[in-house]
């Protein structure tokens, strides 16, 4: 049924038919059919059978567009032909001659039906709105739950990182303490390096693992003790095994790059790291430290000797230049004769001034 405002009303059983046929084109066809009636309402329908004939004729033309099956198309053709025959014979399929009582009854029924449908439509609208609101609340609750779970996960992860960092820092401190070294701390409890006695600060050039830190502290300890000429009797950490296991790993060795502000320790650390083989035990490490210190002292002696030689050569060159300048002013020449030209020139100048 098509209402005056263009709405189309369906009996509940109609949708069962649509579902049974599993074809939404059936629904589209009915809406298209009723739209024809709505277009005709302003001008009045006149002969209802003729209107229905024309509407079904349009349906038949559009059947393929709606994707209807042949059995549905056959039904449309049958309806079209029945209404066409009624128009032709003058025997109406629809009774348009209503008594005043029938017309009043139909009108009341129609109006009540429209009121009932509007109330039902409003109820369905409110129900749909309530469902949408409930869905929205559920989605918000689920989103809030996901955000809460993610925040809790991130907090646990941050806590795990802090605990891991604190544990590693404590292990660094313990390793440094076993080596007789003092960790250098900054804000955030970040260990940047350690102090070897009062003479040198040693810094990690990048973040390192605990094994790398222990190896670095062992090397520093050995180099620091070696500066006093005293070998290290025993390892201060368990780093020798890690050094032997990981020495072929360039990343592990790169983490042993330390920066010491004491030249002899820095040279010793570099010599240990750049050797092809890792120290096998403390005796091998002490030998490497002793060799590094000897080479470093020899290099210092060579640098000092070269500096003294350079100073002597500079003094000799300066003296030579001074003697040469004096001899040139006096007229002395290398064959032990004197150049009398300056004297002659002075005599000539004197004569000219006297006679003039």
C-alpha positions in Angstrom: 0.0 0.0 0.0 1.3 3.5 -0.9 0.4 6.3 1.5 -0.3 9.9 0.5 3.1 11.0 1.8 5.0 8.4 -0.3 5.6 5.8 2.3 5.0 2.2 1.3 3.5 -0.3 3.7 4.2 -4.0 3.5 2.5 -6.9 5.2 4.9 -8.8 7.5 4.6 -11.9 5.3 6.0 -10.0 2.3 9.6 -10.1 3.8 9.3 -13.8 4.3 8.7 -14.1 0.6 11.8 -11.9 -0.2 13.9 -14.1 2.1 12.5 -17.3 0.6 13.3 -16.1 -2.9 16.7 -14.9 -1.7 16.5 -12.0 -4.1 16.4 -8.3 -3.1 15.3 -7.5 -6.6 11.8 -8.7 -5.6 11.6 -5.9 -3.0 13.1 -3.4 -5.5 10.4 -4.3 -8.0 7.5 -3.7 -5.5 9.0 -0.3 -4.6 9.2 0.6 -8.2 5.6 -0.6 -8.7 4.3 1.5 -5.8 6.3 4.5 -7.0 4.1 4.5 -10.1 1.0 4.8 -8.0 2.6 7.7 -6.0 3.4 9.6 -9.1 -0.2 9.3 -10.2 -1.8 10.3 -6.9 -1.7 14.1 -7.5 -3.7 13.8 -10.7 -6.1 11.1 -9.4 -6.1 7.5 -10.3 -9.3 7.4 -12.3 -9.6 3.8 -13.4 -7.8 1.6 -10.9 -7.6 -1.4 -13.2 -5.9 0.8 -15.8 -3.4 2.1 -13.3 -2.6 -1.4 -12.1 -2.2 -2.6 -15.8 0.2 0.3 -16.5 2.2 -0.3 -13.3 2.5 -4.1 -14.1 3.5 -3.2 -17.6 6.4 -1.1 -16.3 7.4 -3.9 -14.0 7.6 -6.3 -16.9 9.9 -4.0 -18.8 12.2 -3.5 -15.8 12.2 -7.2 -14.6 15.6 -8.0 -16.1 17.1 -4.9 -14.4 15.9 -6.2 -11.0 17.3 -9.6 -11.7 14.0 -11.4 -11.4 13.7 -15.1 -12.2 11.5 -16.2 -15.1 8.8 -17.5 -12.7 8.5 -14.0 -11.2 8.4 -12.4 -14.6 5.6 -14.8 -15.6 3.6 -13.8 -12.6 4.0 -10.1 -13.5 2.9 -10.8 -17.1 -0.1 -12.7 -15.8 -1.1 -9.8 -13.5 -0.6 -7.3 -16.3 -2.8 -9.3 -18.7 -5.6 -9.7 -16.1 -5.8 -6.0 -15.5 -5.6 -5.3 -19.3 -8.5 -7.7 -19.9 -10.6 -6.0 -17.1 -10.0 -2.7 -18.8 -10.9 -4.2 -22.2 -14.1 -6.0 -21.1 -15.2 -3.3 -18.6 -15.5 -5.9 -15.9 -13.4 -4.4 -13.1 -11.1 -6.4 -10.9 -11.3 -3.7 -8.3 -14.7 -2.5 -7.0 -14.6 1.3 -7.2 -18.3 1.7 -6.5 -18.5 2.1 -2.7 -21.5 3.2 -0.7 -21.1 6.2 1.6 -21.1 3.8 4.5 -18.4 1.6 2.9 -16.4 4.6 2.0 -16.6 6.0 5.6 -15.7 2.6 7.0 -12.8 2.2 4.6 -11.6 5.8 5.4 -11.8 5.1 9.2 -10.0 1.9 8.7 -7.3 3.5 6.5 -6.8 6.3 9.0 -6.6 3.9 12.0 -4.2 1.8 10.0 -2.0 4.8 9.3 -2.1 5.8 13.0 -1.1 2.3 14.0 1.6 2.1 11.5 3.0 5.5 12.5 3.0 4.4 16.1 4.7 1.1 15.2 7.2 3.0 13.0 8.0 5.4 15.9 8.4 2.5 18.2 10.7 0.8 15.8 12.6 4.0 15.3 13.1 4.4 19.1 14.1 0.8 19.4 16.6 1.2 16.6 17.9 4.4 18.3 18.2 2.5 21.6 20.1 -0.3 19.9 22.4 2.2 18.2 23.0 3.9 21.6 23.7 0.6 23.2 26.1 -0.4 20.4 27.8 2.9 20.8 28.2 2.5 24.6 29.5 -1.1 24.1 32.0 0.2 21.5 33.1 2.9 23.9 33.4 0.4 26.7 35.4 -1.9 24.5 37.7 0.9 23.3 38.2 2.1 26.9 39.0 -1.5 27.9 41.5 -1.8 25.1 43.1 1.5 26.0 43.3 0.4 29.7 44.8 -2.9 28.7 47.4 -1.2 26.5 48.3 1.3 29.2 48.7 -1.4 31.7 50.9 -3.4 29.2 53.0 -0.3 28.6 53.3 0.3 32.3 54.4 -3.3 32.9 56.9 -2.9 30.1 58.3 0.3 31.5 58.5 -1.3 34.9 60.2 -4.3 33.4 62.7 -2.0 31.7 63.4 -0.1 34.9 63.9 -3.3 36.8 66.1 -4.7 34.1 68.1 -1.5 34.0 68.4 -1.4 37.8 69.5 -5.0 37.9 72.2 -4.4 35.2 73.4 -1.3 37.0 73.7 -3.2 40.2 75.7 -5.9 38.4 77.9 -3.2 36.8 78.6 -1.8 40.3 79.3 -5.2 41.7 81.8 -5.9 38.8 83.5 -2.5 39.3 83.7 -3.0 43.0 85.3 -6.5 42.5 87.9 -4.7 40.4 88.5 -2.0 42.9 87.0 0.6 40.5 84.4 3.2 41.3 81.4 3.7 38.9 80.9 7.2 37.6 77.2 7.9 37.8 75.1 10.6 36.2 71.4 11.7 36.4 69.1 8.7 35.9 71.6 6.4 37.5 73.2 5.8 34.1 76.7 4.3 34.4 79.0 6.1 31.9 82.2 4.7 33.1 84.4 4.2 36.2 87.3 5.6 38.0 90.7 3.8 38.3 92.1 5.1 41.6 92.6 8.9 41.6 94.6 9.0 38.3 92.2 8.1 35.5 88.6 8.1 34.4 87.5 5.5 31.9 84.3 5.8 29.8 82.2 3.4 27.7 81.9 4.8 24.2 78.5 3.2 23.8 76.0 1.0 25.7 77.4 -2.5 26.4 76.3 -5.8 27.8 77.3 -7.0 31.2 79.9 -9.4 29.7 81.4 -6.5 27.7 81.4 -4.3 30.8 83.1 -7.0 32.9 85.7 -7.5 30.2 86.4 -3.8 30.0 86.7 -3.5 33.8 89.1 -6.4 33.8 91.2 -4.8 31.1 91.2 -1.5 32.8 92.1 -3.0 36.2 95.0 -4.9 34.6 96.2 -1.7 32.8 95.8 0.4 35.8 97.8 -2.0 38.0 100.3 -2.4 35.2 101.1 1.4 35.3 102.8 0.8 38.7 104.8 -2.1 37.4 102.8 -4.6 39.5 101.1 -7.5 37.6 97.6 -8.5 38.4 97.7 -11.8 40.3 94.1 -13.0 39.7 91.1 -11.9 37.6 88.8 -9.5 39.4 85.8 -10.7 37.3 84.7 -13.8 35.4 85.3 -11.9 32.1 88.2 -14.0 30.7 85.8 -16.8 29.6 83.5 -14.3 27.9 86.4 -12.7 26.2 87.7 -16.0 24.8 84.1 -17.0 23.7 83.2 -13.7 22.0 86.6 -12.4 20.8 85.8 -13.3 17.1 82.6 -11.2 17.3 83.3 -7.8 16.0 80.3 -6.3 17.8 81.7 -7.7 21.1 85.1 -6.2 20.5 83.6 -2.9 19.4 81.9 -2.7 22.8 85.4 -2.8 24.4 86.4 0.5 22.9 87.0 2.6 26.0 88.1 6.2 26.3 90.5 6.8 29.1 91.8 10.2 30.0 95.2 8.7 31.1 97.4 8.1 28.1 99.2 5.0 29.4 95.9 3.3 30.3 94.3 4.3 27.0 97.3 2.9 25.0 97.2 -0.3 27.1 93.4 -0.8 26.5 93.9 -0.3 22.8 96.8 -2.7 22.6 94.8 -5.5 24.3 91.7 -4.9 22.1 93.6 -4.8 18.8 95.5 -8.0 19.4 94.3 -10.8 17.2 93.8 -13.3 20.0 92.1 -12.9 23.3 94.1 -13.3 26.5 93.8 -16.9 27.6 94.5 -16.3 31.3 95.7 -13.6 33.6 99.4 -14.5 32.9 98.8 -13.8 29.2 96.9 -10.6 30.0 99.7 -9.4 32.3 102.2 -10.1 29.6 100.2 -8.1 27.1 99.8 -5.3 29.6 103.6 -5.3 30.3 104.4 -5.3 26.6 101.9 -2.4 26.0 103.4 -0.4 28.9 107.0 -1.1 27.6 106.0 0.0 24.1 104.2 3.0 25.5 107.2 4.1 27.6 109.6 3.4 24.7 107.4 5.5 22.5 107.4 8.3 25.0 111.2 8.1 25.3 111.5 8.3 21.5 109.1 11.3 21.4 111.2 13.0 24.1 114.4 12.3 22.4 113.0 13.5 19.1 111.9 16.7 20.9 115.3 17.3 22.4 117.0 16.7 19.0 114.6 19.1 17.4 115.3 21.7 20.1 119.1 21.2 19.6 118.8 21.6 15.8 116.7 24.7 16.2 119.3 26.3 18.6 122.1 25.4 16.2 120.2 26.9 13.2 119.4 30.0 15.2 123.1 30.4 16.2 124.3 29.9 12.6 121.9 32.5 11.4 123.1 35.0 14.1 126.8 34.4 13.2 126.1 34.8 9.5 124.4 38.1 10.1 127.4 39.4 12.1 130.0 38.3 9.6 128.1 40.0 6.8 128.0 43.3 8.7 131.8 43.0 9.4 132.8 42.2 5.8 134.3 38.8 6.8 134.4 36.2 4.1 134.8 32.3 4.6 138.5 32.3 3.1 139.7 34.3 6.2 140.3 37.5 4.0 138.5 40.7 4.5 136.5 42.5 1.9 137.7 46.1 1.9 135.0 47.4 -0.3 133.1 49.0 2.6 136.3 50.8 3.6 137.0 52.1 0.1 133.4 53.3 -0.3 133.7 55.2 3.0 137.0 56.8 1.9 135.6 57.9 -1.5 132.5 59.4 0.2 134.8 61.3 2.6 136.9 62.7 -0.3 133.9 63.9 -2.2 132.5 65.7 0.8 135.9 67.3 1.6 136.5 68.8 -1.9 132.9 69.8 -2.4 
